[in-house]
């Protein structure tokens, strides 16, 4: 990690590449985890939102100003999607590596054992979230799962959910309610939640619980997890159309990708 980063107040010192005005962190997994450890261990305990950026989210941000604001106001964007990593390289400002949200969750849990961090899990179905909590407890016994709740609640229940999370006083909050919902929900309530680190984790709880499987290592190595998801979940086809649209847009806008929007 850069020696110039002494405190989490120096967010502007995080090296980033601008992808259509979104400042994506250039660090790899190791430095990202070190930095987020500083965030959690900081005495200030300011709410900190991490967004695992992928092409689908970038395209949504370009089409919806409200979603763009959510992404721009996050404290850290990491390059989750292979397409984001490719785009950064294409415009001449490469990132170190892909920082997949699923892997980042596990790395934070691993480090959390040393600090005895507390974690709250929010999202998915009652069965999945319970199974995910049980498996994470077995895998990382040094981390305390202080609470969990499924993601099927309406806006009039937000206050109840926030109160439950505040009472549990976690160091990390992982939210799996789908990219369309989880990032805006965290952004809207992060000050009330007051959790040192909050991150949307998409379908991670489904994989952790055993409900679904992650892409085989070959697909991961070929940077084609998106293809595996498409083959195993054809219903995602419409959503996946954003991937070629993003690639074509980057190629067409190559000279303007890194300019502020």
N, C-alpha and C positions, 0 to 999 in steps of 0.2 A: 504493500500500500504506500501511496505517496507520503513522504514524511511531513509534508506541509499540512496534513489534516490532523489537527490536534483536538478539535472538539466538533460536535455535530452541528454547531452553529455555522460552520464554514461550508454550508451546502454548495455554495457557488464554486467551491474548489473541486467538486466532483467532476472529473473529466466527462464530457458529454459530446454526442453528435446530434445535430438537429435534423430530425426527419419531419418535414412539413411543419416545423415550428415546435415539435415535441422534443424535449431534451432527454435523449436516451443515454443512460450511463454506459461508458465504454469499458468498465471493469469486467473482469471475469468473475467466476463464482467465489474464489478465495477472498479477493479484496472486497467484494460486495458483502460477504458474510462478516468480515472484520469490521467494516464500516457500520453495518446494522447492529453488530454487537455493541459498538460505541453508542449508537442511538438508544438502545434499550438500557444500557448501563448508565447513561447520562443522568445526573442528578436533576436535570430540568424536567425530564419525563414529558416532553411536549408530544402531542399526538403526531404520529408520523405514518403517512400512507405510502405503501409501495404498490406500484402497478406493474404487472408483468405484461409488457407491451407486445402485441402481435399484429400482423397486417390487418386482420379483421377489425381490431380495435382502432387502428390508425384510420382505416377507411371510414369507420363509423364516426370518428372524430371530425374527419373532413366534411362529412355530410351533415353532422348535427353539432351546431355551436355549443350547446349545453354539455355534450359529451366531451368536446374539445376542452372546455373549461375545466371539467373534472380531471382530465389527464394532465393539463398544464398546471393545475393546482396541487397535484400530488407531489410529495416531497422527493420521491425517487421513481424513475421509470427504468426498468431493467429490460434487456433485449430477450424476451422469451421466444417469440416466433423466429423460425429460421429465416423467414422473409425479411424481417427487420435487420437481422445480421447481414443478410445479402445486400439489402439496400444501403446500409452504412458503408459496406465495402465498395459498392458500385459508385457512390458519390465521393470516394477517396478518403473517408474518415472511418476506417474499420474499428469495430469493437473487438475486445480480446476473444470473446467466445459467447455462445448462447448461454443465457442464465435462465433455465427452465424453472417455472414456478413450482412444479412438483419437486424438483431437486432442491430448490431453495428452501422450501418448507422443511424438508428432511435435514438439510444442513443446519438450519436454525434450531431445529429440535435437538440435533446432535450437540451443538455448542451449548444449548440451553441446559443440558444435563450438568455441565460444569458450574453453571450459575444458579441452578435450581429455579429456573424461570417457571412462571405460571402461564398456562395457555387456555384460551376459550375457543371452542369450535362452534361455528354457526353456519347452518346450511344443509342442503340435501333433505332426504326423507328421515323420519324418526329412526327407522331401522338402520339406515346407512350411517347416520351420524353417531349412533350409539356404538355400532361395530367399529367405526373409525376411531372413536375415542378409546375403546378397549384395546385395539391393536397398537395405537400410538403409545398408550400407557405401558404395554408389554415391551414394546421396542425401545422406548426411552423412559425407563422408570425414574430417572433423575429429574424429569420434568413433571410438574404437577398439572394435570388436567382439571382446572378449577370449575369447569362447567361446559355444557354443550346444549345446543338447541337446534331443532330442524329449521329449515329456511322457509317453511310455509306459513308465513304470517303477513297480515295486511298492514298498511300504513297506520291504521288506528291502533295497532299493537306495538308500534315502534318504541313508545315510551316505556312500555313493559319490558321489551327486549333490552333496551339500553340500561334500564335499572338493574336487570339481572346480570348484565355484563359488568356494570360498575361495581356491584356488590361482590362479584367474583374477583375483581381487581387483578386481571391478567397482565402479564408483560407483553404477550402477543395475542392478537385476535386474527384467526383465519376464517374467511367468509367465502362460502361456496353457494352462490345464488345465481350463477350465470353472469357473463360479462356485462350484459345489458343492465343488470340490476345491482350486482355486488359493488362495483366501483362507485357508481353514483350514491349508493346507500352509505358506504363508508365516508365518502366525501361530505355528504349532507350532515352526518351525525358525528364526525370524528372529534369535534371539540367536546361534545356532550359525553362521548364514550371515554375520552381521556386515556386511551391505551397507548403505551409507548410505541408499539409497532402494530400496524394493521395491514393485512394483505388479502386480496381476493385470490382464491385458489381454484376456481372453476370446478372441473370434475375430479379433483384430487381425492376427495373423500370417497368417491365411488371406487377408485383404484385401491386406496388404502384399506377400505372395508372388504375388498374382495369381490364387489359387485361387478366390476369391469376389470379388464387387464390393460396395462400400459403397452404401448407398441413394443414389439420385440427389439432386441439390441441392434439387429441389422437395420431396421427402419430408423432407429435413433442415430446410428452411425451415418446413414445416408441422408440424414436430416429430412426424413420423409414421414415423420409421425403423423402429419396431416393426412397423408395418403392412407395410412393404416386406419385412422379414424373414419375416413371416408368409406373405405372398404367394409369396415365392420359396422358403421352406422350410416347407411345410405340416406337417412333422413336429414343428415347434415349437408347434403349436396347444395341446397340453395345458399346456405351460410358460407360454404366453402368457395362460392363464386367470387367472393371478395379477394381471394388469394391471387388468381390470374389478373384480376382488375388492378390490384395493387402493383404487381410486377410490371404490367404494361404501363401503368401511370408513372412509376419510377423511371422506366426506360425513356418514356416520352418527355418527362419533366427533369431529366437528369441534372440539368444546369440549375434548376430552381428548387430541388428537393430540400436543400439545406437553408434556404432563405426563410426568414420569419414569416408567419402567416397571421 
